[in-house]
Amino acid sequence: MPIHDWTRVSSGTWHAFHLAWIAEIQNALNGGCLPPDYYALAEQIIGPFGPDVLTLQETPHNDWTATHSDGGIALETSPP
């Protein structure tokens, strides 16, 4: 994308463009640009970083449980 002078538009215009651009990047990546076991998610947090779009690799469920069997899941089914 060419560099633009975003000081010439309102902050709302820039924000709207930025959100649309993030969605387009995610859609393009998930639309066939990535290998089959990869996918992209918008606005994910990874450590101290918050990239616009993050590309992740799927881990088969069996592989994850084989290496992380010391945890559990708690689910509240009614309000406290």
Secondary structure, DSSP 8 states (H G I E B T S, - for coil): -----GGGS-HHHHHHHHHHHHHHHHHHIIIIIS-TTEEEEES--BTTB--SEEEEE---HHHHHHH-TT-------S--
